[in-house]
Amino acid sequence: MPHNLKLYFSFFIFPFLIPGIHSTLFAQAAETKYVMVIHGGAGTILKSSMSAEKEKAYTEALTLALQQGYTLLKAGKTSLDAVEAAIRVLEDSPLFNAGKGSVFTHDGRNELDASIMNGKTLEAGAVAGVTTVRNPISAARAVMEKSQHVMMAGPGAEQFAKEAGIEMVDASYFKTRERWEALQKAIRDDSLKNKPDQGNKKPAKAGVINKDNKFGTVGAVALDHAGNLAAGTSTGGMTNKKYGRIGDSPVIGAGTYANNATAGISCTGWGEFYIRCVVAHDISALMEYKGLSVEQATQTVLDKVSKLGGDGGIIALDKNGHAAMPFNTAGMYRGTVSSEGKIEIMIYR
């Protein structure tokens, strides 16, 4: 057989003679590589209770966040730049429980948390309980890049942010009517459920009763041209929270984690369970030590959360551009953008 005919047979005919080979090659060629995934919180998000106008507003905000991040990635900027930019868009929107749309504490304050991590160096930064920082994700990055620390909280974090040149605002900037009304409802519900005549045999644990009051976070994970991952998360915490409660969002390894060897992860949901399960790091560890895929690892860890009674979701992006976005609630605001710039937005299950 002539040499050129042998080559033709090998490359174009031979794969068709072995079951599965052609379909595998085609699947690999058609596989989508993602460069960014984002979320805007999980919870009881039902299409039946969502107006067309509000759904459109959420979709537009998530799309804008992905566009901002993708534009930077395409221009050769870092994954950290893309994550910060995308989260700032969501923090500036009153639709999400982060930044401008943050929920109220029991005392009628807005206390914000955020974290960010560099998958290349494992450097990380976080702020917790800040009340006058317009974009907490930027303050978290400043902690990572301009200090020797990982986490700062309260007035000290605000002082550092101001000295680092982060934009500060009056606390009234974060007050929105919708979040204020949600606080009043949460206080009423909490009061009713703790009345002695409700059949309670023992006092409820301090905190919020309604599960949906515990949800609300934004996050992003990005993979840049150099193959570096970054992840970030930002939140206003839980409605009606007391005693300076802090959830998983600013806790590295719980709500946020990034490692170039495995994946970047951002979480949303009932923070106490995510802290107890060390969710974000556990996903990375399963990938590193057991060789699980990003899809397998995220689902395995979310199942652990579920067994303990926790709800929420996870977004993750691995070093090869594979994305996973599992959740165990009725819905999760989420979106992806591929290396070609194709954007997809999803809300419901």
N, C-alpha and C positions, 0 to 999 in steps of 0.2 A: 504493500500500500504506500503510495507517495507520502512523503513527510507532511506536506501541507494538508493532505486529506486526513492524516492521523490527527493533526491538531484540530481540524474541524470536528472530527468525530468525538474527540476528547472534551472539547469545550461546549459544543452546541447540541450533540446528540446523546452522549453518554449520560449526562444528568437525568435525562428523561427516562432512561432505562432502569433507574434505581428508585423505587418508591420513596417519596419524601424529600429527596435531595433538591429537586427543582423548587418545590414549595418552600423549603428552608431558605434557599438562596434568595428567592423572591421576597420572603418575609424580612430577611436581613436588609435587603436593598430598600425596602419600603418603610423600614422602622423609623419612627419619628424620634428625633433627638430634641429634648426640651432644654431650654437655657434658663427658664425661670418659672417658678410656681408660686402662687400667692393664696392666702385665705383671708376671709373677713369675719371669721367666727362661725361657730356651730351652735345648734340648738333646735328648738321647735320652730323650724322654718317650713311652713306649709304653703303650697301654691294656692290652696283654698282661702287662705287668710292674707294673701299678698295682692295688692292692687296692681294693675298694669303699669301705672305711673311709678310706683315704688320699685317694682321689679326692674323697670327701665333705668331708674336712678342708680340702683345697685350695680346693674350691668355696666353702665357707663363709668362709674367710679372704679370698678375693678379693671375695666378695659384701659382706662387712663393710667392706672398704676402699672400695668404690664407694659404699656407703650413707653412710659417714662423709663422703666428699667431696661427694656429692650433697646431703646435708642442709645443708651449709654453703653450697653454691651457691644452693640454693632459698631460704635465709635472707638472701641478698644479700651474702654474704661473697665475697672475691676468689678468683680462680683459684689464687693462691699459697697461700691458706689451705686450699683443697681438696686441692691437690697434697701439701702437707706432711702434712695429716691422713691421707690415704689411704696415703701411704708409711710413716708412723709405725705404722699398723696392720700392715703387712707386715714392718716392722722388728721389731715386738714378737712376731711369730710365729716359732717355731723351724723352720717348714716351708721358709722361703726363705733364700737366701744373702745376707742383709743383717741388720744388727742382731743380734738374739738367735740367729738361725740361721746366723751367719757361719762360713765354713770356716776351717781352720787353715793357717797358714804352715808351712814346713818346720821351723821352730824351735818349733812348738807354740803360736804366738800367734794372736790374732785381730786383724787390721788392717783397718779399715773405711774406705770412701770414699763420698762423696756429693756431689751438686751440685744446684743449683736455678737457674732463670732466669725472669726477668720479661719477657714478650713485649712489654709496653707500653713499657718504658724500656730494654730490653736490659741491665739490671743483672743480675749473676750472682754466685753464691757457691759455694764448694766447700771440702771438707776431704778430706785424704788421710792414710792410715796412722794413724788414731786408734784407741786401744785402750780408752778408758774413757768414751766418750760413748755414752750409751744410744741416742739417736736421731740419727745423723749428719746426717739431712736437716734437722733443726732447727738444728744447728750450721752447716750450709752456709747456711741462710737468715740466720743471725745474722752470718756473714761478709759477706753481701750487704748487709744493712741496717744493721749497726752498725760497719762498718769501711770503709776506703777501698780494701780489697784484694778480689781475686776468689778466690784459693786460698791456703789455709794447710795445713801438713802437720805430722804428728808431734806431739811434746810442745808445740810452740808453738800448734798448733791446739787442743790440749786445754786449755792455759792460757787461751786466748782464750775458748773455749766456757764454761769454768767462770766466768770473769769476766762473761760475757754472761748468766749465769743458766741455762745449759743443764744438764739433769739429767746427772750423772755417776754411774758405777757402778764397782764393782771389776771388774777384767779377767775374773775367774772367772764373771761373769754370762753371758758369751758362750759358755762351754764347754758343748757338748752331746755326748752319747755317739755319736750318729750321725755327726757331723762329725769326731769324733776317730777313729772307726773308718775313715772315708773317707781320712783322712790316712795312717793306717798302711798301707792298701792302696796308696795312691798312692806312698808311699815304697818299698814292695816292688816295685811295677811299674816304677818309675823305676830301681831298682837292677838288676833283671833285664835291662831293655832296654839298659843301659849296660855290661853285662859283656863283656869282650873275646871270649868264646867264642860270642857271639850273631851273629857274622859282621859286626859293624860295622867298616867300613873307616876311619871317623873318629869321634871323640867326638861325641855328640849335643850340640846347643846347650844352654846352661844353661837350665833351666826344667822344665816339666812335659810329659811325653810324651802322656798320655791327653787327648784333646780334651775329653771330658766334664768334666775337672777345671777347665776354663777357663770353664765356663758358670755363670751364677747371678747374677742381678741383679733388683732390683725397680724399677719406675718408674711414673710417672703424668703425664698431660697433662690440663689442664682449660681450659674456656672459660667465662668468667663472664658475668653479666647485662650487664656493661658492654662486652662484646666483647673482653675482654683474655685472652690466652693465658698459660699458665705450664707449665713442664715441670720434672720432677725425676727423679733416678736415685740409687739407693743400692745398695751391694754390700759383700760380705765379700772380694771378690777371687777368686783362684783357689786351689784346694787345692794345698798343697805349694809355694806360691810362695816364692821366695828373694830376698835382696838388696834388700828394700824395694820390690819390684815394684809398680807402680801401673798400672792399666788405663785404659780409656776413661771409666768412669763419672763421675769427678770432673773430666774434661777438657771444658770448655765448647767446643762445636763438634764434638766427637767423640762423646761419649756422651749429651750433653744440649744442646738448643738450643730457643729460643722467640723468635718474632718475630711481632707482631700482623699484619704485612703478609703473612705466609705461613702458618706452622704452628708447633706445639709438637711436639718430638720427644724420645723417650727410647729408648735402645738397650740391647740385651742380647746377649751372645755373646763371641766371642774378641776381647778388648779391643785387642790389638796391631793387628789388621787394621782395627778401627774408628778407631783413632787415625791410622793411615797413610792411610785414605780420608777422614778428617775427615767421617765419615758424617752426623752430625746437621746440620751447617752446609751440607754439599753438597746435602742434600734441600731446605733452605730456599732455597739459591741457584738450584737448578733451577726451583723454583716462581716465584721472583722474576724471574729473567733470561730463562728460556725459556718461562714460562707453563704449565709442567706441572702437572697435578692432583696432589694429595697421594698418590693411588694410584700414578700414573705415576712420580713422583719417588722414592718409597720403594723401589719395585721396581727402578728403574734403579740406585740406589745399592747396594742389596743384591746386585744382580747383579755390581757391581764387586768387592764383598767376596768373593763366591763365586769369581770368576775368580782372585783372589789366593790362594785356599785357605782363606778364613775362613768361619766358621759363626755363625749367630745369628739375631736378629730385630729388628724395629723396631716401635714404636707411634708414631702421629702423628695429630694432630687439626688441621685447618685452621681458618681464621678464620670459615668458614661452617658449621662443625660436621660436616664430612665426616671420617671416620676411615679409617685404613689400618693394617693389622697384618701385614705380610708376614714370613715367616721361612723359612729353608732347612734347618731341622733337623726331627727327627721330631715335635717338639711345642713348644708355647710356652704357658705359663700366661698367660691374657689375659682381659680383660673390658671391657665398655662399659656406659655408662648414658646413656639418651637424655634429652632435655629434659623428657619426660613421666615420667621416673623408671623406665623399663623397663630392667632389668639382664639382661645376657647374659654368661655365663661359658663360655669355651672352653679346652680343654687340648690336644687332639690335632690332627693335620693334617686 
